Amino acid sequence: MHPQSQQSSFAFAVHSRLEDTTPGGGSGGPRHGRTGTITTPHGQIRTPAFIPVGTKASVKAVLPGAMAELGAQALLANAYHLYLQPGADILDEAGGLGAFMNWPGPTFTDSGGFQVMSLGSGFKKVITMDAPTDAEKAGADDRVAVGKERLAHIDDDGVWFKSHLNGDRHRFTPEISMQVQHQLGADIMFAFDELTTLMNSRGYQEESLERTRLWAERCVSEHERLTVERNHRPYQALFGVIQGAQYEDLRRKASADLGGMNFDGFGIGGALEKENLGTILGWCSDELPEDKPRHLLGISEPDDLFTGIENGADTFDCVSPTRVARNSAFYTPDGRWNLSNARFKRDFTPLVEGCDCYTCTHYTRAYIHHLFKAKEMVSATLISIHNERFVVRMVDDARAAIDDGTFYDLKAEVLGRYYT
């Protein structure tokens, strides 16, 4: 089957535009927010949508059935981790990521670009959304996190890296990333890119951007070849990844360059200053094709979600809802609270009054506080279910508010209360 005929099983349609439904609202600049529908071989995603992360083909501590019940429309897994364990060939033999993990809906896989940065700068190094100080910038292009070993080395053809599991040496190139992700079988996958940080110099950002552009061309070519070769599998959409850090000319260049390639959609990632998130996303939305979806990588804080939606992001993913849950933190309309605090020991109310999630309709703060103190694993499950539902519903509410013209009222109400 020709790639173009297979590609018809993936589509994106825009429904309502923020600038049309809420005239006079917003910050005064272009408002790229919209609602729409992404159609994949395994179902539709109504956008904007939050996509929970199941890094290793599992949302930590939560069953796939529970994710469906709380309203998750799709799940995202990590190509790097699944390549190392259990191996992409295992998922291919199982029928793909969704079949392997018993998730019937749409699936995403990221390219492993984040892990390349993380391994290169020191394993488990976290990307900050704050601009570095002059002292922090010194030697930033080749810095390694204190006490860590550089496990990844980048060249123009690809990356050599050591497995964090056993130290084995591996090679990722754009072609290998496409081969791995085709075997993983997600409905939407991302081109292999080099992720930079705000620490990197302007010169390195330019060099990296060109490398990512060339890798994007190679990803498209290999993706088209594999689509023909593997026509017994459902079509997998390929998203290009927009880099460029905090620089307007680089972000616009990357968006124009990749926007002209045969991608099905785009991921917007890399170094993003929190206070400039909307501006940076707006630059990308200005240049990217209007008829293709945009995914904002690694975002889940309420203010970032509303900023992202307003400026044109259609989907989001982040590990934060389950990560903070494992440390007893839970989301409420009045902010994020820590359930391990002693004041919850005799609190026999739900995590959030009126919340419709399984946890809030069946259990109390006192009980889950006890589970956490007793180191019972189900504490992470119950808080994770609530946190994922909280973020999924927030984005669902924003989508409905765009359609009915109340987006800015909702934004002011939600953020005004959450950050008070």
Solvent accessible surface area in square Angstrom, and as a share of the most:
residue,aa,sasa,rsa
1,M,131,0.59
2,H,118,0.53
3,P,21,0.13
4,Q,107,0.48
5,S,59,0.38
6,Q,13,0.06
7,Q,33,0.15
8,S,89,0.58
9,S,45,0.29
10,F,19,0.08
11,A,49,0.38
12,F,27,0.11
13,A,52,0.40
14,V,36,0.21
15,H,111,0.49
16,S,25,0.16
17,R,86,0.31
18,L,0,0.00
19,E,84,0.38
20,D,99,0.51
21,T,39,0.23
22,T,12,0.07
23,P,107,0.67
24,G,83,0.79
25,G,22,0.21
26,G,40,0.38
27,S,105,0.68
28,G,73,0.70
29,G,36,0.35
30,P,95,0.60
31,R,39,0.14
32,H,38,0.17
33,G,1,0.01
34,R,3,0.01
35,T,3,0.02
36,G,1,0.01
37,T,17,0.10
38,I,0,0.00
39,T,43,0.25
40,T,7,0.04
41,P,46,0.29
42,H,85,0.38
43,G,33,0.31
44,Q,112,0.50
45,I,0,0.00
46,R,131,0.48
47,T,0,0.00
48,P,0,0.00
49,A,1,0.01
50,F,4,0.01
51,I,0,0.00
52,P,0,0.00
53,V,14,0.08
54,G,1,0.01
55,T,27,0.16
56,K,96,0.41
57,A,12,0.10
58,S,56,0.36
59,V,3,0.02
60,K,84,0.36
61,A,48,0.37
62,V,9,0.05
63,L,140,0.70
64,P,29,0.18
65,G,44,0.42
66,A,23,0.18
67,M,0,0.00
68,A,53,0.41
69,E,147,0.66
70,L,9,0.05
71,G,28,0.27
72,A,9,0.07
73,Q,28,0.12
74,A,0,0.00
75,L,2,0.01
76,L,5,0.02
77,A,1,0.01
78,N,6,0.03
79,A,1,0.01
80,Y,5,0.02
81,H,29,0.13
82,L,1,0.01
83,Y,55,0.21
84,L,32,0.16
85,Q,106,0.47
86,P,63,0.40
87,G,10,0.10
88,A,6,0.05
89,D,85,0.44
90,I,74,0.38
91,L,0,0.00
92,D,23,0.12
93,E,151,0.68
94,A,47,0.37
95,G,38,0.36
96,G,6,0.06
97,L,1,0.00
98,G,13,0.13
99,A,69,0.53
100,F,86,0.36
101,M,19,0.09
102,N,122,0.63
103,W,11,0.04
104,P,108,0.68
105,G,13,0.12
106,P,4,0.03
107,T,4,0.02
108,F,0,0.00
109,T,0,0.00
110,D,28,0.15
111,S,5,0.03
112,G,1,0.01
113,G,3,0.03
114,F,87,0.36
115,Q,24,0.11
116,V,6,0.03
117,M,11,0.05
118,S,5,0.03
119,L,1,0.01
120,G,7,0.06
121,S,20,0.13
122,G,0,0.00
123,F,60,0.25
124,K,145,0.61
125,K,55,0.23
126,V,114,0.65
127,I,38,0.19
128,T,53,0.31
129,M,52,0.23
130,D,92,0.48
131,A,53,0.41
132,P,15,0.10
133,T,81,0.47
134,D,123,0.64
135,A,86,0.66
136,E,69,0.31
137,K,101,0.43
138,A,70,0.54
139,G,51,0.49
140,A,12,0.10
141,D,60,0.31
142,D,105,0.54
143,R,111,0.40
144,V,53,0.30
145,A,28,0.22
146,V,146,0.84
147,G,80,0.77
148,K,98,0.42
149,E,103,0.46
150,R,71,0.26
151,L,24,0.12
152,A,2,0.01
153,H,107,0.48
154,I,58,0.29
155,D,56,0.29
156,D,105,0.54
157,D,66,0.34
158,G,0,0.00
159,V,0,0.00
160,W,91,0.32
161,F,4,0.01
162,K,82,0.35
163,S,6,0.04
164,H,52,0.23
165,L,88,0.44
166,N,106,0.54
167,G,39,0.38
168,D,73,0.38
169,R,154,0.56
170,H,42,0.19
171,R,45,0.16
172,F,2,0.01
173,T,14,0.08
174,P,0,0.00
175,E,46,0.21
176,I,52,0.26
177,S,0,0.00
178,M,0,0.00
179,Q,71,0.32
180,V,9,0.05
181,Q,0,0.00
182,H,6,0.03
183,Q,59,0.26
184,L,0,0.00
185,G,23,0.22
186,A,0,0.00
187,D,3,0.01
188,I,0,0.00
189,M,0,0.00
190,F,2,0.01
191,A,2,0.01
192,F,1,0.00
193,D,9,0.05
194,E,5,0.02
195,L,17,0.08
196,T,5,0.03
197,T,11,0.07
198,L,3,0.02
199,M,36,0.16
200,N,20,0.10
201,S,52,0.34
202,R,88,0.32
203,G,46,0.44
204,Y,49,0.19
205,Q,4,0.02
206,E,76,0.34
207,E,91,0.41
208,S,2,0.01
209,L,14,0.07
210,E,71,0.32
211,R,21,0.08
212,T,5,0.03
213,R,57,0.21
214,L,80,0.40
215,W,1,0.00
216,A,2,0.01
217,E,77,0.35
218,R,64,0.23
219,C,0,0.00
220,V,17,0.10
221,S,70,0.45
222,E,15,0.07
223,H,6,0.03
224,E,62,0.28
225,R,116,0.42
226,L,8,0.04
227,T,6,0.03
228,V,73,0.42
229,E,108,0.48
230,R,31,0.11
231,N,65,0.33
232,H,129,0.58
233,R,70,0.26
234,P,72,0.45
235,Y,13,0.05
236,Q,9,0.04
237,A,0,0.00
238,L,0,0.00
239,F,0,0.00
240,G,0,0.00
241,V,6,0.03
242,I,0,0.00
243,Q,6,0.02
244,G,2,0.02
245,A,0,0.00
246,Q,46,0.21
247,Y,53,0.20
248,E,75,0.34
249,D,76,0.39
250,L,10,0.05
251,R,0,0.00
252,R,67,0.25
253,K,96,0.41
254,A,5,0.04
255,S,0,0.00
256,A,56,0.43
257,D,44,0.23
258,L,3,0.02
259,G,16,0.16
260,G,70,0.67
261,M,33,0.15
262,N,61,0.31
263,F,0,0.00
264,D,9,0.05
265,G,0,0.00
266,F,0,0.00
267,G,0,0.00
268,I,0,0.00
269,G,3,0.03
270,G,15,0.15
271,A,0,0.00
272,L,10,0.05
273,E,19,0.09
274,K,77,0.33
275,E,125,0.56
276,N,56,0.29
277,L,1,0.01
278,G,12,0.12
279,T,73,0.42
280,I,1,0.00
281,L,1,0.00
282,G,11,0.10
283,W,40,0.14
284,C,0,0.00
285,S,5,0.03
286,D,64,0.33
287,E,67,0.30
288,L,8,0.04
289,P,36,0.22
290,E,74,0.33
291,D,95,0.49
292,K,49,0.21
293,P,1,0.01
294,R,1,0.00
295,H,0,0.00
296,L,0,0.00
297,L,45,0.22
298,G,44,0.43
299,I,8,0.04
300,S,4,0.03
301,E,53,0.24
302,P,4,0.03
303,D,35,0.18
304,D,7,0.04
305,L,1,0.01
306,F,1,0.01
307,T,35,0.20
308,G,0,0.00
309,I,1,0.01
310,E,11,0.05
311,N,23,0.12
312,G,0,0.00
313,A,2,0.01
314,D,0,0.00
315,T,0,0.00
316,F,0,0.00
317,D,11,0.06
318,C,20,0.12
319,V,50,0.29
320,S,20,0.13
321,P,0,0.00
322,T,7,0.04
323,R,131,0.48
324,V,20,0.12
325,A,0,0.00
326,R,91,0.33
327,N,99,0.51
328,S,0,0.00
329,A,10,0.08
330,F,0,0.00
331,Y,3,0.01
332,T,3,0.02
333,P,43,0.27
334,D,60,0.31
335,G,8,0.08
336,R,117,0.43
337,W,73,0.25
338,N,61,0.31
339,L,0,0.00
340,S,24,0.15
341,N,66,0.34
342,A,85,0.66
343,R,152,0.55
344,F,1,0.00
345,K,121,0.51
346,R,187,0.68
347,D,30,0.15
348,F,145,0.60
349,T,53,0.31
350,P,31,0.19
351,L,0,0.00
352,V,17,0.09
353,E,125,0.56
354,G,80,0.77
355,C,9,0.05
356,D,85,0.44
357,C,4,0.03
358,Y,100,0.38
359,T,0,0.00
360,C,9,0.05
361,T,82,0.48
362,H,113,0.51
363,Y,66,0.25
364,T,38,0.22
365,R,34,0.12
366,A,8,0.06
367,Y,91,0.35
368,I,0,0.00
369,H,11,0.05
370,H,100,0.45
371,L,9,0.05
372,F,59,0.25
373,K,118,0.50
374,A,49,0.38
375,K,179,0.76
376,E,87,0.39
377,M,172,0.77
378,V,65,0.37
379,S,7,0.05
380,A,18,0.14
381,T,34,0.20
382,L,6,0.03
383,I,0,0.00
384,S,0,0.00
385,I,11,0.06
386,H,0,0.00
387,N,0,0.00
388,E,2,0.01
389,R,38,0.14
390,F,14,0.06
391,V,3,0.02
392,V,4,0.02
393,R,55,0.20
394,M,18,0.08
395,V,0,0.00
396,D,30,0.16
397,D,66,0.34
398,A,0,0.00
399,R,23,0.09
400,A,55,0.43
401,A,5,0.04
402,I,0,0.00
403,D,75,0.39
404,D,95,0.49
405,G,26,0.25
406,T,57,0.33
407,F,0,0.00
408,Y,37,0.14
409,D,101,0.52
410,L,34,0.17
411,K,49,0.21
412,A,69,0.54
413,E,121,0.54
414,V,36,0.20
415,L,31,0.15
416,G,46,0.44
417,R,126,0.46
418,Y,16,0.06
419,Y,108,0.41
420,T,144,0.84
